[in-house]
Amino acid sequence: FQRCLKSCDTQSSTLQNFTKLNDKCLEASFEVSYLIAKDKKPHTIGETLVLPAAVKMVEIIHGKQYGHKLKCIPLSANTVGRRIENIAEDLKKQVLEQITQCGRFAIHLNMSQLMVDSVTMMKYRKTTFLCATKGKSTGENIFSTVNDFFTKNNILWKNCVSVTTDGAAVKKLFWGKFTEIAPHMKFIHCIIHRQAIAAKKMEPEVHKVLQDVIDVVNFIKTRPLNSRIFTILCNEMGSDHENLLYHTEVCWLSRGKVLKRGVKLKDELRIFLLQKDKCSKFADLFCDDKWLSADIFAIINTLNLSLQGKGDILTMSEKVTAFQKKLVLWRKHFENRCLERFPSLCDFVAENYVSVSPTKTLVSAHLNLETEFSNLFKNLPNEGFQWILNPFVKNIKILQVQLIDIREDGNLLAEFQQKPLHNWWMGLKNEYPDLVSAANNALLPFGSMTAIKTKYRNKLNLEPDLQIAVSQRGTGIPLWKLLLNGVGVCSG
């Protein structure tokens, strides 16, 4: 009996240890799968790189007997895919629950042609939902897709304060449908898209300059021999750069980058083109002061970059308004021969002792972009919202009693300087509900579409990976909850 009792205890202990080991391996499998999706890596990287690397590191540091234990962690491509789907589904449930419980929310939409279907991408806070669009991408179909998603998940239109899109055909197609069901809702055209449209309204002569430079770049970059010879020439001349940059029309920043690199290599380009009979005519471009309108594109690029990131719509509106005022000021400076904002042109004038008169009309005309910006940014929310961006400014015209109380509170000022703007306002929800409600309505709308964009299109089913990739870890994905709900341990 003693031997039987000892044998039963041993079997029970072994089974308990085995179960604990599997639980740990399963948890590790979920954690690694989450990191793979978060970093937008292919699912196969788990078993081809992550696991072998982890085993090798543990074997080196702790010994082979410990490294062997890691090999039981299921990280095959199929397993990682299932883990990601489970995590994404749990995250989706959490976010949908937040949407139904919150008082107000904002979304932004984008049509995207993925590998298998045309989908409507809908963004709420830090989560993206993909909804397949049936049939043609008409306004009625797009609206029906979004409306069906809302109905299925018990989301009320009355709580949606704004919809942001890229404003192309989408705006004309379904805005009427949205206003019928939710008249209070604001429609916002992506600020970065508007900025790019305004920047394209350039003078024909400036456009010709850009096209000539693109032709030169293509002549060199598309021919391997020319590219190698140009690289050797740059090395012999001690240049900081050896290669030119391609221009892509859909990449708005590439115009400024192509011209800026061309300015830096203008001497090398001129020497190279003089040696080519077919392209010797382009060599004169690099002695022409009109060609140095690259500074204009650099200014536009600076604005575009400043609009990227997590800024709220009020901050983005202020940046656009400031840029419009700068255009007026720079045009006046240029007309008075002040070239400090045009470093490439300034250096060219100083080096070659030439006059800026031939360029004056061209640059001044292009700096009239504020007309285009004014037409495209008519309805920016930049008036009467200064108190939201900084309630501690003394010259704010809106003086409510609650705002005065906030302004005179030193502790709130200290928190304001440390916390993100939206988080700071939400922290006052219980104490100043009316002010927070007004501030929240102004800050909720998305100002741009950058958060919904992705260049990773190597998956047929993108939604689970995309949901995790754009979600913050702070949302708290309960991995153990998934385990307790019956997720299997098979490696598949």
N, C-alpha and C positions, 0 to 999 in steps of 0.2 A: 504493500500500500504506500509506503514511503517513496518508493521508486516511481509509482504511478503519479503520486501527487507532485513530485519534483518534475516529472516529464510534462504534466499538464501546465505547471507554472512556467516552464521553459517555453512551451509552445505559445502560451498566452503572451509572454514577454516578447517573443520573436515577432508574433503577429502585430503587437502594439507598436514595436519599433518600425516594422515594415510600413504600417499605416502612416506613422508620423513622417517617415521618410518620403512617402508618396505625397503627403500633404505639402511638405516643403518643396518638393520638386514641382508640384502643380502650381504653387504660389510663385516659384521662380519662373516657371513657364509663362505665367500671366504677366509678370513684371517685365520680362525680356520682350514679350510680344508687344506690350504697351510702348516700350522704348523704341522698338523697330518702327511701329506706326507713327510715333511722335516725331521721329527723325526722318520719316518718309523714305525708308529703305525697303528694298524688295524682301518678300517673306523668306526667300531661300537663304538669306544671310544668317539666319539663326543657326542652322545646322552646318553651313559651309564655313562660317567665320567666327561667330560669337561663341558657340559652344567649344569648338576646338581651341580657340584662344584662351577661354576661361579654364579649360582642363589643363592646358600647358602651363599657365601661370600658377595654378594651384599646385601642380606637380613640382614645379621648380621651387616654390616657397615652402610648401608644407609636406611634400612627399607624394609619391604615386598613389598610395592607398587612399589619400583624400581626393586626389584628382579623379580617381575612378568613380567616386560617388556622384560626380557631376554628370557623368554620362547617362544617368537615368532620367535627366531632365528632358521632357519631350519638346523638341524645337524643330520638327520637320515643317516644311512649307505649309502643308495642309493644316497641321496643328496650330501654327502661328496664325493662319487665316481664321480659324474658328475662334481662337482666343480673342483676336481683334474684333470679330463680329460680336462676341459676347460683351466685351467691354464697351463697344460703340452703342450697342442696344441699351445697355444699362445707363450709359451717359445720356442717350436720347430720352429715356424715360425721366431722368432727373431734370433735364432742361425743359421738357414739355410740362412737367409738374410745376416748375418755376414760372413758366409762361402763364399757365392757367391761374396761378395764385397771385401773380404780381398785378398791380393796378394798371400799369401802362408799359408798352414795349414798342420798339421800332425794329424794322427789318430792312434788308436790302436784297434785291433780286438781280440775277444775271442769267442770260441764256448762254449755254455752253454746249458745244458739239463734242461729246466724248466718243470713245471708240465704238460704242454699240448703239448709242441713241442720243437724241437731243433732249437735254434736261433743263429744268429751271432750278438754279441754285439759290437757296434762300438762307440768309445769314441772320442769326439772332445772337447777339453778344458774342460769345466765343465758340459757337457751334454752327456748323453748316449742314443743311438738309438738302438732299437731292431728290427732285420729283420728276419722274419721266413725263414728258409732254407728248400727248397723243396727237397724231396728225400734224398738220402744218402749225408753224409758230405764229398763229394769228393772235390778236388781242384777246379774243373770246376763249381760245384754248389755253393761253397762259393764265388768264384769270381763273378759269375753271380748275386748272391744276393747283393753283395756290388755294383757292376756295375749298376744294376737296380736302386738301391737307389740313386746313383749319377745322373743317367740319369733323373729319375723322378723329382729330385729337382734341376736340372740344375747346378750341381757341376762339375767342370772341373778337370780331372785327372792331367793336367799339373800343377795345383797349389798345388798338394799334394806332399810334400817333403819327407815324410817317413811313413812307416807302422810298428807298433810294435805289436808282437804277443808273445805267450808263447813259440813259436818255436818248438813245438812238431811235430805232423804230419802236422800241418798247414803250416809250412815253406816249406816242401817238396812238398805239394800238389798244392798250388796256387801261389807260388812266380814266377814261370815261366810266368803265365798269367799276373801278374802285370807288369813284366819287358817288356812284349810285348807292352802294352798300355802306359806305362810311364817308359821309360828306365832310366830316371834321378832319380827315386825314390829310397830311401834307405830302406833296410829291416833290422829291429833291433830285435834281440832276447832279450826278457825281462831279464834285468840284475839280478833280484832277482831269476828268474828261473835258470839262469846259475850258480849262486852262490850255489843254493841248489843241483844242479846236481854235481858240483865239490865237495861239502862237503860229498856226499854219497860215494866217492871213498876212503873209509877208509880201513885200514888193516883188514884182516879177524879176527885177535885176538881182535881188538877193537870192531868189529861188534859182536863178541861173548859176550864180556862184556856187551854191550848194551842189547843183547837178554836175557842174564841171569837176568839182573835187571828187564827187562819187565816181565819175568816169575815170579819173586818174587812179583812184584807189582800186577800182575793179580791173583796170589794165595791168596793174602790178600784182594784185593779190590772186587773180584767177590764172596766172601763168607761173608755174613753179620756177622756171628759169629766171624770170623777172624778179620774183620774190626773193630768190637766193642772192641775185646780184645786188638788189637794193639793200639787203641785210648786210652784205659785205661792205658796201659803200658807207652805210651808217657806222659800222664798226671802225672803218678806216678814218672817218671824220670825227670819231669820238663822241657820237651822239648819245643822248640819254635813252633814246628808244631805237629799236631795230625794226619794228613792224608797224604797219598802218592798221587802222580799225575799219571794219565793215560798217556800212549803214543799213539799218533795217527800218522800214517805214513804220512798222507797228511798235517799234521801240523808240519812244519819244525822246529819250535822252541821247540816242545815238547821233543825232544831227550835231549837237554841240560837241560831242566827244570826237567825232570824225574830223570836224574842222579844227578843233583844238590841237589834235595830234598833227594835223597837216601844217598848222602854224609852226609847231615846234620843229618839224622836219622840212620846212619850206626850202632851205638851201640844198639839202640832200635831194629833194624831189626835183628841183630845177636842174641840177647837174645831171640827174638820171634821165630826165625827159629830153634834155638837149642831145643826149647820145642816141635817142630813138627818133628816127626820121618821121615815123607815122604820128608821133605824139609830141613833136617839138613845139607845136603851136600852143600846147598847154603849159610850156615852160614859162611863157610870159605872164601867166596868171600869178605866179609867185613873186612877181615884181610889181603887181598892181595893188595899190592901197585899197581899192574897193573890195578886194578879196578878203580883207581883214575884218569883215563883218562877223567873223567867228565869235567876237566878244558878245554880240547880241544873243546868239544861241546859248552862250555860256550863262548869260544873265537869266534866260528862260529856264535853263536846266536847274539853276540854283533855286528858283521858285518851285519847280516840279519836285525836287528832292525835299524841300521844306514841307511840302504837303503830304509826303509819305509818312507812314507810321500810324500811331494810335491816337492822333489828335482829334479833338471833338470838332463839331461843325462850326462853333463860334470862333475857336482859335484859327481854324483854316480860313474862315471868312475874313478875319482880321489880316491874315497874311496876304490874301489877294488884294484887299483894299490898300494895304501898305505898298504893294507892288505897283498898283495903278498910280499912286502918288509919286513913287520913285521914277516911273517912266516920264512923267511931266518934268520932274526936277532934272533928270539926266539929259533930256532933250535941251533944256535951257543951258545946262552946263556945256553940252557939246557945241551949241551955237556960240557960246562964249569961249570956245577953244580950250575948255577944261576936259582933259582926256583921262582923268584918273580912274574912271569906271571902265575904260577901254584899254587894258594893258597891252594887248597885242598891237593895236593900232598905234598906241603911244610909243612902244619900242620901235616899230617900223619907221615912224616919223623921225624919231631921234637918231636912228642908225643911218637913214638915207637922206636926211635933211630935205624932206619933201613937205609940201603943203597939204593940209587936210581938206582943202576946198572941194576937190572932186568927190570926196567921200561924205562931205557935210550933208548934202541933200539926201543921199541914200540912207544914211544912218538916222537922220532926223525924221524921215518919212517912216522908217521902220519903228522908231520909238513912239510913233503915233498909235501904237497898239492899244493904248488906253481906251480908244474908241471901241475896238472890238471887245475888250474886257468889259467895258460898261454895258454893251449890248447883251453879253452873255451872262453877266452877273448882276442883273437888275434887282433880283429879289433875295439878295444875301441877307441873312439875319444878323446884321452888324449894327443895327440901331436900337438903342434902348436895352441892350443886354450886358452893358459893361459891369453892372452890379453882380451879375452871375460869375463872370470871369474873375473879378476881384472886388468883393463887397467892402474892402477896407480902404478903397480910394476915396479921398475926401470930396472930390468935386462931382460926385455922381448926383444927377438931378432927381432920381427917384429916391425919396426919403420916407420910407415906411418906419413905423415904430420898431418893428422887429429887426429891420436892417440896422437901425441905430444901435440896438442892443448887441447885435453881432459885432458891429464895428468897434465897440468899446470893450469887447471881451478879449483880454490879452491871451488867454489860453486857446481860444479859437484861432487867433492869429498865428500862434505857434504851430497848431495842427494844420492850418491852411498852407503853411510853408513846407510841410513835410508830406502830406497826403496828396494823392491824385485828386483833381478837382471834383469829379463825380462822386468819389468815395467820401470826400469831405462833406459835400452837401447831404448825402444820404445819412451821414452820422448825425445830422440835425433834424431828422424826419420827425421824431417825437416831440421835440421842443419847438420847432418852427414849421409846422406842416404846410402852411400856405406858401411860404417862400420856397420851401423844398419842392413842392409840387410844380410851381412856376419854373424853377431852375431845371427840374428834371425834364419837363416838356421841351425845353430849349436844348438840353444836352443829349437827349436820347437819340435824335436822328443821326444816321450815318452820313458823314460828309463825303466819303469816297468809297470805291469798290475794292481797294487793295486787299482787304482781309479775305475776300472771297476768291481771289485769284490763286492759281497754282500752275506751275510748269511741269508737274509730275503727272503724266498721262499714260503711264505704262500698265494700268490695271483695267480690267473689264468692269469690275465692280469697285468704284472709287469711294463710295459713301462711307463705309466703316473707317477706312484709313484716313480719309479727309476729316471726319468728325474728330478723331483723336488728335490728328496733327494740328488742328487749329484750336483745340481746347486747352485750357490751362490746367495744370496739375491740381490747382487749388479747388477744382470742382469736386474732388474726392471720389474717385471710382472705388467702390467697395469690392475689392477682389474676393475677399472671403465670403461675401454675400453670394457671389456667383458660384463659388465652390459648394456652399451649403445648399444651393438650389439644384444641385444634381449635375454639375458639369463633370463629364467623365475624365478619366486619367489616361485614356488611350493616346498613343503618340501618333497614330494615323499615318 
